[in-house]
Amino acid sequence: MAKPKVFEKPIGVKDYLPHAVARLRQIEHQALACMASWGYEQIMTPTMEYYDTVGVASATSDEKLFKLLNKRGTTLVLRSDMTAPIARVVASLLKDAAFPLRLSYHANVFRSIEEESGREAEFYQTGVELVGDPSPEADAEVVALAIASLRAAGVDRFKIAIGHVGFLNGLFEETLQGRLEEQEELKACLLGRDYVGYREKVKSLQLSEPVQRVLEGILRLRGGQEICDQARVVSANTTAQASISHLCEMWDALKAYGVSDYVLIDLTMIGDFSYYTGMTFEGYAADLGFPVVSGGRYDNLLTQFGRSAPATGFALKTTRILELIGDRDEAEADRVLIGYDGGGRDEAIAEALRLREQGAIVVTEKMTADRAADLHASLDRYALQGAVFNIFKSYVGGGVAR
């Protein structure tokens, strides 16, 4: 393998230039402020975790983890999501804290699979975990907060699709009892949105016509509150019935939040993480093919860390939101360039401090009289080191020019 050039970086990671960083921080701060207003407190966890704890507990498969060895030969992983690390903290440092816990975060995460198809191996997420509340109201809260957080981050047009792992599990238990391999194949088709493949697989199972019709019919169970009523007659299985009841109660709560117009029920959704046990959801923006938010209920994860508790949460795909809104024009703060020579330095620096206290962005530069004259002779906006300034003041030659 050829030695990389000095300016090269690994596949799947990127540099963020100042303008992009400013937008990324804006998205982060606005989303976290929204989450804080709902009572969620921010938490930070290490970038590296032990493979035998967080790595194993994570829903990310082994081949998608970035692994490394410390000097003692212990295998570590770069965190692939924030849910498992937070579960570790809730079961240890917060073991005496009363439920429910409302925690928020912003962090970079790493998945080697993202190197494929031009995706990123390192990306940013901003999200929440609500631990200790098993109710439909808790799930509705995180969905409503996800909607509020997207809007706070600057995403205007999007839809949230919610499903429930239990509905498909119950339906498949009833129609494909004992045929676990076929169940998993059908779930894989639904997870990949391969509806043509799903239909072909159903036909290949040589089922009775009524059962085949039921399994193919779930592809039409997408819509509003009416889907709850339609789904109740699809399966008599108790798990499926309980799942639909849960979603119906969620819908009522979402109407109370005033956000049901953003939501549709999609009973083909199963979520892309194996630790989901109940409600799952994804949000898609109008101008982006990838989800900008995803989440769900994971009631069994904390048991792996020794503190059993129900939990639900979501993660904004912060990097994708940056792609979505990155080219929007926004009003810039006043940018001021102050030039000075040896005699005007004290006045120039004092003026810069005064303007910064008022919120202006100020750059000072020691310059000659000719340099100051050239800037004054140019247009109203001045370029320096890639930045554009709308005001120039000079303290050169013993006077002040504006």
Secondary structure, DSSP 4 states (H G I P E B T S, - for coil): -PPPPTT---TT-----HHHHHHHHHHHHHHHHHHHHTTPEE----SEEEIIIIIHHSSS-GGGS-EEE-TT--EEEE-S-SHHHHHHHHHTTTTTSPSPEEEEEEEEEE-GGGGGGG--SEEEEEEEEEES--SHHHHHHHHHHHHHHHHHHT--SEEEEEEEHHHHHHHHHHHSTT-HHHHHHHHHHHHTT-HHHHHHHHHHT---HHHHHHHHHGGG-EESTHHHHHHHTT---HHHHHHHHHHHHHHHHHHHHT-GGGEEEETT---SSTT--SEEEEEEETT-SSEEEEEEE-SSGGGGGT----EEEEEEEHHHHHHHHTT---PPPPEEEEEE-GGGHHHHHHHHHHHHHTT-EEEEEE--HHHHHHHHHS-SSEEETTEEESEEEEE-TTS-B-
